[in-house]
């Protein structure tokens, strides 16, 4: 996958869905999470967990599956860049 098609971290997308002018502290309170945990997601230092996806669904009305698919796509691209399968051999049935 080229750099042009690099998927955004879900935290970047989440920023777009938060009301303009809403602080991280206020958003964290609304989600019933710590400010630190929400900040880590928004800044790309942490991924969106199943629990966070469910909280976002309840707070924003955007299905948890949306957030989890986005996180999976991001994680898969990051893992592929690390070439984790180098040296793995095909197993024939």
Biopython code that builds the backbone (N, CA, C, O; Angstrom):
import numpy as np
from Bio.PDB.StructureBuilder import StructureBuilder

atoms = [
    (1, "UNK", "N", (0.854, -1.180, 0.000)),
    (1, "UNK", "CA", (0.000, 0.000, 0.000)),
    (1, "UNK", "C", (0.890, 1.230, 0.000)),
    (1, "UNK", "O", (1.832, 1.316, 0.788)),
    (2, "UNK", "N", (0.609, 2.152, -0.848)),
    (2, "UNK", "CA", (1.453, 3.338, -0.969)),
    (2, "UNK", "C", (1.155, 4.332, 0.145)),
    (2, "UNK", "O", (0.120, 4.260, 0.808)),
    (3, "UNK", "N", (2.078, 5.254, 0.331)),
    (3, "UNK", "CA", (1.881, 6.297, 1.336)),
    (3, "UNK", "C", (0.623, 7.106, 1.056)),
    (3, "UNK", "O", (-0.026, 7.601, 1.978)),
    (4, "UNK", "N", (0.281, 7.238, -0.232)),
    (4, "UNK", "CA", (-0.891, 8.015, -0.596)),
    (4, "UNK", "C", (-2.162, 7.395, -0.008)),
    (4, "UNK", "O", (-3.131, 8.109, 0.252)),
    (5, "UNK", "N", (-2.168, 6.077, 0.204)),
    (5, "UNK", "CA", (-3.341, 5.388, 0.707)),
    (5, "UNK", "C", (-3.186, 4.969, 2.164)),
    (5, "UNK", "O", (-3.892, 4.074, 2.629)),
    (6, "UNK", "N", (-2.297, 5.589, 2.865)),
    (6, "UNK", "CA", (-2.081, 5.257, 4.267)),
    (6, "UNK", "C", (-3.350, 5.570, 5.059)),
    (6, "UNK", "O", (-3.831, 6.704, 5.041)),
    (7, "UNK", "N", (-3.891, 4.572, 5.750)),
    (7, "UNK", "CA", (-5.106, 4.836, 6.521)),
    (7, "UNK", "C", (-4.812, 5.738, 7.716)),
    (7, "UNK", "O", (-3.744, 5.664, 8.323)),
    (8, "UNK", "N", (-5.761, 6.572, 8.032)),
    (8, "UNK", "CA", (-5.624, 7.470, 9.179)),
    (8, "UNK", "C", (-5.773, 6.674, 10.468)),
    (8, "UNK", "O", (-6.499, 5.682, 10.520)),
    (9, "UNK", "N", (-5.080, 7.119, 11.496)),
    (9, "UNK", "CA", (-5.305, 6.539, 12.819)),
    (9, "UNK", "C", (-6.726, 6.921, 13.228)),
    (9, "UNK", "O", (-7.143, 8.057, 13.005)),
    (10, "UNK", "N", (-7.471, 5.995, 13.820)),
    (10, "UNK", "CA", (-8.849, 6.301, 14.209)),
    (10, "UNK", "C", (-8.984, 7.528, 15.110)),
    (10, "UNK", "O", (-10.018, 8.197, 15.093)),
    (11, "UNK", "N", (-7.963, 7.826, 15.886)),
    (11, "UNK", "CA", (-8.008, 9.014, 16.735)),
    (11, "UNK", "C", (-8.097, 10.299, 15.934)),
    (11, "UNK", "O", (-8.753, 11.254, 16.349)),
    (12, "UNK", "N", (-7.430, 10.323, 14.775)),
    (12, "UNK", "CA", (-7.513, 11.497, 13.894)),
    (12, "UNK", "C", (-8.938, 11.682, 13.399)),
    (12, "UNK", "O", (-9.446, 12.801, 13.339)),
    (13, "UNK", "N", (-9.575, 10.578, 13.045)),
    (13, "UNK", "CA", (-10.953, 10.628, 12.556)),
    (13, "UNK", "C", (-11.893, 11.021, 13.688)),
    (13, "UNK", "O", (-12.818, 11.808, 13.485)),
    (14, "UNK", "N", (-11.661, 10.481, 14.870)),
    (14, "UNK", "CA", (-12.496, 10.804, 16.027)),
    (14, "UNK", "C", (-12.509, 12.302, 16.295)),
    (14, "UNK", "O", (-13.551, 12.860, 16.638)),
    (15, "UNK", "N", (-11.375, 12.951, 16.143)),
    (15, "UNK", "CA", (-11.311, 14.409, 16.345)),
    (15, "UNK", "C", (-12.345, 15.137, 15.491)),
    (15, "UNK", "O", (-12.934, 16.127, 15.924)),
    (16, "UNK", "N", (-12.562, 14.636, 14.267)),
    (16, "UNK", "CA", (-13.511, 15.269, 13.344)),
    (16, "UNK", "C", (-14.960, 15.122, 13.807)),
    (16, "UNK", "O", (-15.815, 15.930, 13.445)),
    (17, "UNK", "N", (-15.233, 14.102, 14.599)),
    (17, "UNK", "CA", (-16.598, 13.845, 15.052)),
    (17, "UNK", "C", (-16.933, 14.516, 16.381)),
    (17, "UNK", "O", (-18.104, 14.605, 16.752)),
    (18, "UNK", "N", (-15.922, 14.985, 17.095)),
    (18, "UNK", "CA", (-16.193, 15.678, 18.357)),
    (18, "UNK", "C", (-16.687, 17.091, 18.049)),
    (18, "UNK", "O", (-16.213, 17.725, 17.107)),
    (19, "UNK", "N", (-17.634, 17.580, 18.839)),
    (19, "UNK", "CA", (-18.137, 18.938, 18.598)),
    (19, "UNK", "C", (-17.013, 19.969, 18.645)),
    (19, "UNK", "O", (-16.107, 19.884, 19.475)),
    (20, "UNK", "N", (-17.088, 20.933, 17.749)),
    (20, "UNK", "CA", (-16.080, 21.991, 17.696)),
    (20, "UNK", "C", (-16.025, 22.708, 19.040)),
    (20, "UNK", "O", (-17.055, 23.081, 19.601)),
    (21, "UNK", "N", (-14.832, 22.893, 19.539)),
    (21, "UNK", "CA", (-14.646, 23.589, 20.798)),
    (21, "UNK", "C", (-14.742, 22.701, 22.028)),
    (21, "UNK", "O", (-14.472, 23.165, 23.136)),
    (22, "UNK", "N", (-15.117, 21.441, 21.867)),
    (22, "UNK", "CA", (-15.208, 20.540, 23.022)),
    (22, "UNK", "C", (-13.804, 20.155, 23.457)),
    (22, "UNK", "O", (-12.983, 19.740, 22.640)),
    (23, "UNK", "N", (-13.535, 20.294, 24.734)),
    (23, "UNK", "CA", (-12.213, 19.946, 25.258)),
    (23, "UNK", "C", (-12.082, 18.431, 25.399)),
    (23, "UNK", "O", (-13.076, 17.707, 25.456)),
    (24, "UNK", "N", (-10.848, 17.978, 25.455)),
    (24, "UNK", "CA", (-10.588, 16.557, 25.672)),
    (24, "UNK", "C", (-11.157, 16.145, 27.024)),
    (24, "UNK", "O", (-11.706, 15.052, 27.163)),
    (25, "UNK", "N", (-11.030, 17.008, 28.010)),
    (25, "UNK", "CA", (-11.555, 16.713, 29.341)),
    (25, "UNK", "C", (-13.061, 16.508, 29.300)),
    (25, "UNK", "O", (-13.570, 15.548, 29.878)),
    (26, "UNK", "N", (-13.780, 17.399, 28.625)),
    (26, "UNK", "CA", (-15.237, 17.270, 28.540)),
    (26, "UNK", "C", (-15.646, 16.034, 27.748)),
    (26, "UNK", "O", (-16.599, 15.346, 28.115)),
    (27, "UNK", "N", (-14.936, 15.754, 26.674)),
    (27, "UNK", "CA", (-15.244, 14.561, 25.880)),
    (27, "UNK", "C", (-14.980, 13.299, 26.699)),
    (27, "UNK", "O", (-15.761, 12.349, 26.645)),
    (28, "UNK", "N", (-13.891, 13.287, 27.452)),
    (28, "UNK", "CA", (-13.569, 12.134, 28.294)),
    (28, "UNK", "C", (-14.645, 11.923, 29.357)),
    (28, "UNK", "O", (-15.035, 10.789, 29.633)),
    (29, "UNK", "N", (-15.120, 13.005, 29.948)),
    (29, "UNK", "CA", (-16.196, 12.891, 30.940)),
    (29, "UNK", "C", (-17.452, 12.310, 30.308)),
    (29, "UNK", "O", (-18.107, 11.451, 30.898)),
    (30, "UNK", "N", (-17.791, 12.776, 29.107)),
    (30, "UNK", "CA", (-18.980, 12.277, 28.413)),
    (30, "UNK", "C", (-18.851, 10.783, 28.108)),
    (30, "UNK", "O", (-19.839, 10.050, 28.141)),
    (31, "UNK", "N", (-17.637, 10.340, 27.813)),
    (31, "UNK", "CA", (-17.391, 8.932, 27.493)),
    (31, "UNK", "C", (-17.146, 8.079, 28.737)),
    (31, "UNK", "O", (-17.074, 6.853, 28.654)),
    (32, "UNK", "N", (-17.021, 8.734, 29.884)),
    (32, "UNK", "CA", (-16.726, 8.070, 31.155)),
    (32, "UNK", "C", (-15.388, 7.317, 31.091)),
    (32, "UNK", "O", (-15.278, 6.164, 31.507)),
    (33, "UNK", "N", (-14.375, 8.018, 30.551)),
    (33, "UNK", "CA", (-13.005, 7.504, 30.513)),
    (33, "UNK", "C", (-12.089, 8.594, 31.059)),
    (33, "UNK", "O", (-12.512, 9.736, 31.243)),
    (34, "UNK", "N", (-10.852, 8.241, 31.313)),
    (34, "UNK", "CA", (-9.921, 9.257, 31.793)),
    (34, "UNK", "C", (-9.502, 10.165, 30.643)),
    (34, "UNK", "O", (-9.531, 9.780, 29.474)),
    (35, "UNK", "N", (-9.117, 11.364, 31.007)),
    (35, "UNK", "CA", (-8.623, 12.305, 30.009)),
    (35, "UNK", "C", (-7.389, 11.733, 29.320)),
    (35, "UNK", "O", (-7.215, 11.884, 28.111)),
    (36, "UNK", "N", (-6.539, 11.076, 30.097)),
    (36, "UNK", "CA", (-5.307, 10.513, 29.559)),
    (36, "UNK", "C", (-5.589, 9.435, 28.513)),
    (36, "UNK", "O", (-4.921, 9.383, 27.480)),
    (37, "UNK", "N", (-6.571, 8.578, 28.775)),
    (37, "UNK", "CA", (-6.846, 7.503, 27.814)),
    (37, "UNK", "C", (-7.427, 8.060, 26.522)),
    (37, "UNK", "O", (-7.074, 7.591, 25.440)),
    (38, "UNK", "N", (-8.304, 9.045, 26.611)),
    (38, "UNK", "CA", (-8.859, 9.644, 25.398)),
    (38, "UNK", "C", (-7.786, 10.423, 24.643)),
    (38, "UNK", "O", (-7.725, 10.365, 23.415)),
    (39, "UNK", "N", (-6.951, 11.142, 25.363)),
    (39, "UNK", "CA", (-5.869, 11.893, 24.732)),
    (39, "UNK", "C", (-4.934, 10.960, 23.969)),
    (39, "UNK", "O", (-4.487, 11.287, 22.870)),
    (40, "UNK", "N", (-4.637, 9.799, 24.552)),
    (40, "UNK", "CA", (-3.759, 8.832, 23.889)),
    (40, "UNK", "C", (-4.365, 8.359, 22.570)),
    (40, "UNK", "O", (-3.646, 8.198, 21.584)),
    (41, "UNK", "N", (-5.667, 8.138, 22.543)),
    (41, "UNK", "CA", (-6.333, 7.732, 21.296)),
    (41, "UNK", "C", (-6.292, 8.874, 20.291)),
    (41, "UNK", "O", (-5.919, 8.675, 19.135)),
    (42, "UNK", "N", (-6.671, 10.057, 20.723)),
    (42, "UNK", "CA", (-6.735, 11.206, 19.821)),
    (42, "UNK", "C", (-5.379, 11.549, 19.215)),
    (42, "UNK", "O", (-5.302, 12.057, 18.096)),
    (43, "UNK", "N", (-4.314, 11.271, 19.957)),
    (43, "UNK", "CA", (-2.967, 11.593, 19.484)),
    (43, "UNK", "C", (-2.245, 10.405, 18.855)),
    (43, "UNK", "O", (-1.048, 10.480, 18.577)),
    (44, "UNK", "N", (-2.971, 9.306, 18.630)),
    (44, "UNK", "CA", (-2.400, 8.155, 17.945)),
    (44, "UNK", "C", (-1.455, 7.318, 18.770)),
    (44, "UNK", "O", (-0.726, 6.492, 18.221)),
    (45, "UNK", "N", (-1.447, 7.510, 20.086)),
    (45, "UNK", "CA", (-0.571, 6.721, 20.954)),
    (45, "UNK", "C", (-1.246, 5.450, 21.444)),
    (45, "UNK", "O", (-0.581, 4.564, 21.982)),
    (46, "UNK", "N", (-2.556, 5.351, 21.264)),
    (46, "UNK", "CA", (-3.315, 4.164, 21.669)),
    (46, "UNK", "C", (-4.392, 3.912, 20.631)),
    (46, "UNK", "O", (-4.864, 4.827, 19.956)),
    (47, "UNK", "N", (-4.762, 2.660, 20.523)),
    (47, "UNK", "CA", (-5.815, 2.288, 19.590)),
    (47, "UNK", "C", (-7.183, 2.348, 20.250)),
    (47, "UNK", "O", (-7.312, 2.570, 21.454)),
    (48, "UNK", "N", (-8.196, 2.145, 19.424)),
    (48, "UNK", "CA", (-9.567, 2.110, 19.927)),
    (48, "UNK", "C", (-9.889, 0.671, 20.298)),
    (48, "UNK", "O", (-9.918, -0.213, 19.442)),
    (49, "UNK", "N", (-10.130, 0.448, 21.578)),
    (49, "UNK", "CA", (-10.480, -0.876, 22.084)),
    (49, "UNK", "C", (-11.959, -1.146, 21.821)),
    (49, "UNK", "O", (-12.708, -0.251, 21.429)),
    (50, "UNK", "N", (-12.360, -2.377, 22.042)),
    (50, "UNK", "CA", (-13.779, -2.717, 21.911)),
    (50, "UNK", "C", (-14.599, -1.869, 22.871)),
    (50, "UNK", "O", (-15.657, -1.360, 22.504)),
    (51, "UNK", "N", (-14.118, -1.717, 24.090)),
    (51, "UNK", "CA", (-14.842, -0.927, 25.082)),
    (51, "UNK", "C", (-14.981, 0.528, 24.644)),
    (51, "UNK", "O", (-16.050, 1.122, 24.779)),
    (52, "UNK", "N", (-13.899, 1.097, 24.121)),
    (52, "UNK", "CA", (-13.958, 2.484, 23.656)),
    (52, "UNK", "C", (-14.904, 2.603, 22.470)),
    (52, "UNK", "O", (-15.654, 3.574, 22.372)),
    (53, "UNK", "N", (-14.875, 1.628, 21.571)),
    (53, "UNK", "CA", (-15.767, 1.653, 20.408)),
    (53, "UNK", "C", (-17.229, 1.652, 20.853)),
    (53, "UNK", "O", (-18.056, 2.355, 20.272)),
    (54, "UNK", "N", (-17.544, 0.875, 21.870)),
    (54, "UNK", "CA", (-18.919, 0.847, 22.384)),
    (54, "UNK", "C", (-19.292, 2.180, 23.035)),
    (54, "UNK", "O", (-20.429, 2.635, 22.911)),
    (55, "UNK", "N", (-18.351, 2.796, 23.719)),
    (55, "UNK", "CA", (-18.610, 4.111, 24.322)),
    (55, "UNK", "C", (-18.844, 5.161, 23.234)),
    (55, "UNK", "O", (-19.736, 6.001, 23.352)),
    (56, "UNK", "N", (-18.036, 5.102, 22.179)),
    (56, "UNK", "CA", (-18.205, 6.049, 21.071)),
    (56, "UNK", "C", (-19.547, 5.842, 20.380)),
    (56, "UNK", "O", (-20.200, 6.806, 19.979)),
    (57, "UNK", "N", (-19.953, 4.594, 20.241)),
    (57, "UNK", "CA", (-21.252, 4.298, 19.648)),
    (57, "UNK", "C", (-22.372, 4.935, 20.472)),
    (57, "UNK", "O", (-23.282, 5.553, 19.920)),
    (58, "UNK", "N", (-22.297, 4.780, 21.789)),
    (58, "UNK", "CA", (-23.326, 5.336, 22.670)),
    (58, "UNK", "C", (-23.317, 6.862, 22.664)),
    (58, "UNK", "O", (-24.375, 7.489, 22.701)),
    (59, "UNK", "N", (-22.135, 7.457, 22.619)),
    (59, "UNK", "CA", (-22.020, 8.916, 22.720)),
    (59, "UNK", "C", (-22.236, 9.637, 21.392)),
    (59, "UNK", "O", (-22.805, 10.728, 21.358)),
    (60, "UNK", "N", (-21.782, 9.025, 20.300)),
    (60, "UNK", "CA", (-21.810, 9.713, 19.005)),
    (60, "UNK", "C", (-22.820, 9.130, 18.024)),
    (60, "UNK", "O", (-23.123, 9.738, 16.998)),
    (61, "UNK", "N", (-23.336, 7.946, 18.345)),
    (61, "UNK", "CA", (-24.293, 7.311, 17.441)),
    (61, "UNK", "C", (-23.642, 6.687, 16.217)),
    (61, "UNK", "O", (-24.322, 6.401, 15.232)),
    (62, "UNK", "N", (-22.338, 6.472, 16.267)),
    (62, "UNK", "CA", (-21.604, 5.845, 15.162)),
    (62, "UNK", "C", (-21.251, 4.430, 15.610)),
    (62, "UNK", "O", (-20.610, 4.238, 16.643)),
    (63, "UNK", "N", (-21.674, 3.451, 14.828)),
    (63, "UNK", "CA", (-21.534, 2.052, 15.217)),
    (63, "UNK", "C", (-20.115, 1.681, 15.636)),
    (63, "UNK", "O", (-19.129, 2.131, 15.052)),
    (64, "UNK", "N", (-20.049, 0.846, 16.664)),
    (64, "UNK", "CA", (-18.763, 0.366, 17.163)),
    (64, "UNK", "C", (-17.963, -0.313, 16.058)),
    (64, "UNK", "O", (-16.737, -0.209, 16.022)),
    (65, "UNK", "N", (-18.651, -1.005, 15.163)),
    (65, "UNK", "CA", (-17.972, -1.705, 14.077)),
    (65, "UNK", "C", (-17.196, -0.747, 13.178)),
    (65, "UNK", "O", (-16.140, -1.108, 12.657)),
    (66, "UNK", "N", (-17.700, 0.449, 12.994)),
    (66, "UNK", "CA", (-16.997, 1.464, 12.199)),
    (66, "UNK", "C", (-15.624, 1.739, 12.799)),
    (66, "UNK", "O", (-14.612, 1.728, 12.098)),
    (67, "UNK", "N", (-15.603, 1.985, 14.113)),
    (67, "UNK", "CA", (-14.350, 2.306, 14.791)),
    (67, "UNK", "C", (-13.402, 1.114, 14.796)),
    (67, "UNK", "O", (-12.196, 1.269, 14.605)),
    (68, "UNK", "N", (-13.959, -0.080, 15.017)),
    (68, "UNK", "CA", (-13.118, -1.273, 15.080)),
    (68, "UNK", "C", (-12.552, -1.650, 13.715)),
    (68, "UNK", "O", (-11.406, -2.092, 13.628)),
    (69, "UNK", "N", (-13.328, -1.486, 12.654)),
    (69, "UNK", "CA", (-12.803, -1.740, 11.304)),
    (69, "UNK", "C", (-11.671, -0.768, 10.983)),
    (69, "UNK", "O", (-10.651, -1.147, 10.408)),
    (70, "UNK", "N", (-11.871, 0.479, 11.362)),
    (70, "UNK", "CA", (-10.843, 1.481, 11.106)),
    (70, "UNK", "C", (-9.559, 1.141, 11.873)),
    (70, "UNK", "O", (-8.458, 1.265, 11.335)),
    (71, "UNK", "N", (-9.706, 0.714, 13.123)),
    (71, "UNK", "CA", (-8.542, 0.347, 13.923)),
    (71, "UNK", "C", (-7.846, -0.867, 13.326)),
    (71, "UNK", "O", (-6.618, -0.906, 13.253)),
    (72, "UNK", "N", (-8.628, -1.863, 12.895)),
    (72, "UNK", "CA", (-8.049, -3.063, 12.307)),
    (72, "UNK", "C", (-7.282, -2.732, 11.027)),
    (72, "UNK", "O", (-6.184, -3.244, 10.810)),
    (73, "UNK", "N", (-7.856, -1.883, 10.186)),
    (73, "UNK", "CA", (-7.198, -1.483, 8.941)),
    (73, "UNK", "C", (-5.876, -0.785, 9.237)),
    (73, "UNK", "O", (-4.865, -1.053, 8.589)),
    (74, "UNK", "N", (-5.892, 0.103, 10.213)),
    (74, "UNK", "CA", (-4.675, 0.820, 10.598)),
    (74, "UNK", "C", (-3.628, -0.155, 11.144)),
    (74, "UNK", "O", (-2.465, -0.113, 10.742)),
    (75, "UNK", "N", (-4.047, -1.033, 12.059)),
    (75, "UNK", "CA", (-3.119, -1.985, 12.672)),
    (75, "UNK", "C", (-2.528, -2.944, 11.641)),
    (75, "UNK", "O", (-1.341, -3.265, 11.695)),
    (76, "UNK", "N", (-3.354, -3.396, 10.705)),
    (76, "UNK", "CA", (-2.877, -4.321, 9.686)),
    (76, "UNK", "C", (-1.820, -3.663, 8.810)),
    (76, "UNK", "O", (-0.814, -4.288, 8.474)),
    (77, "UNK", "N", (-2.040, -2.422, 8.445)),
    (77, "UNK", "CA", (-1.048, -1.723, 7.625)),
    (77, "UNK", "C", (0.261, -1.550, 8.391)),
    (77, "UNK", "O", (1.342, -1.746, 7.836)),
    (78, "UNK", "N", (0.158, -1.185, 9.653)),
    (78, "UNK", "CA", (1.365, -1.023, 10.467)),
    (78, "UNK", "C", (2.130, -2.342, 10.562)),
    (78, "UNK", "O", (3.356, -2.361, 10.452)),
    (79, "UNK", "N", (1.411, -3.436, 10.765)),
    (79, "UNK", "CA", (2.056, -4.747, 10.883)),
    (79, "UNK", "C", (2.699, -5.158, 9.565)),
    (79, "UNK", "O", (3.800, -5.709, 9.558)),
    (80, "UNK", "N", (2.021, -4.895, 8.448)),
    (80, "UNK", "CA", (2.589, -5.255, 7.146)),
    (80, "UNK", "C", (3.877, -4.485, 6.873)),
    (80, "UNK", "O", (4.790, -5.016, 6.242)),
    (81, "UNK", "N", (3.957, -3.273, 7.328)),
    (81, "UNK", "CA", (5.176, -2.491, 7.124)),
    (81, "UNK", "C", (6.353, -3.088, 7.886)),
    (81, "UNK", "O", (7.505, -2.891, 7.500)),
    (82, "UNK", "N", (6.075, -3.808, 8.951)),
    (82, "UNK", "CA", (7.140, -4.426, 9.747)),
    (82, "UNK", "C", (7.615, -5.742, 9.138)),
    (82, "UNK", "O", (8.563, -6.351, 9.636)),
    (83, "UNK", "N", (6.965, -6.179, 8.070)),
    (83, "UNK", "CA", (7.336, -7.418, 7.380)),
    (83, "UNK", "C", (7.433, -8.587, 8.358)),
    (83, "UNK", "O", (8.428, -9.312, 8.375)),
    (84, "UNK", "N", (6.407, -8.762, 9.159)),
    (84, "UNK", "CA", (6.390, -9.801, 10.181)),
    (84, "UNK", "C", (6.400, -11.215, 9.612)),
    (84, "UNK", "O", (6.756, -12.160, 10.316)),
    (85, "UNK", "N", (6.014, -11.371, 8.355)),
    (85, "UNK", "CA", (5.935, -12.713, 7.782)),
    (85, "UNK", "C", (7.210, -13.127, 7.051)),
    (85, "UNK", "O", (7.274, -14.212, 6.473)),
    (86, "UNK", "N", (8.205, -12.277, 7.077)),
    (86, "UNK", "CA", (9.485, -12.635, 6.437)),
    (86, "UNK", "C", (9.999, -13.920, 7.092)),
    (86, "UNK", "O", (10.053, -14.032, 8.317)),
    (87, "UNK", "N", (10.365, -14.866, 6.263)),
    (87, "UNK", "CA", (10.880, -16.138, 6.776)),
    (87, "UNK", "C", (9.801, -17.174, 7.035)),
    (87, "UNK", "O", (10.119, -18.317, 7.361)),
    (88, "UNK", "N", (8.540, -16.807, 6.901)),
    (88, "UNK", "CA", (7.449, -17.761, 7.089)),
    (88, "UNK", "C", (7.300, -18.562, 5.805)),
    (88, "UNK", "O", (7.301, -18.002, 4.708)),
    (89, "UNK", "N", (7.173, -19.869, 5.948)),
    (89, "UNK", "CA", (7.027, -20.729, 4.775)),
    (89, "UNK", "C", (5.576, -21.153, 4.617)),
    (89, "UNK", "O", (4.848, -21.308, 5.598)),
    (90, "UNK", "N", (5.166, -21.339, 3.360)),
    (90, "UNK", "CA", (3.817, -21.790, 3.030)),
    (90, "UNK", "C", (3.644, -23.233, 3.493)),
    (90, "UNK", "O", (4.534, -24.062, 3.302)),
    (91, "UNK", "N", (2.512, -23.525, 4.095)),
    (91, "UNK", "CA", (2.207, -24.884, 4.542)),
    (91, "UNK", "C", (1.179, -25.469, 3.584)),
    (91, "UNK", "O", (0.036, -25.012, 3.539)),
    (92, "UNK", "N", (1.577, -26.462, 2.832)),
    (92, "UNK", "CA", (0.665, -27.109, 1.885)),
    (92, "UNK", "C", (-0.107, -28.209, 2.601)),
    (92, "UNK", "O", (0.431, -28.899, 3.467)),
    (93, "UNK", "N", (-1.374, -28.362, 2.228)),
    (93, "UNK", "CA", (-2.216, -29.399, 2.844)),
    (93, "UNK", "C", (-1.853, -30.774, 2.338)),
    (93, "UNK", "O", (-2.460, -31.762, 2.750)),
]
sb = StructureBuilder()
sb.init_structure("model")
sb.init_model(0)
sb.init_chain("A")
sb.init_seg("    ")
for serial, (resi, resn, name, xyz) in enumerate(atoms, 1):
    if name == "N":
        sb.init_residue(resn, " ", resi, " ")
    sb.init_atom(name, np.array(xyz, "f"), 0.0, 1.0, " ", f" {name:<3s}", serial, name[0])
structure = sb.get_structure()
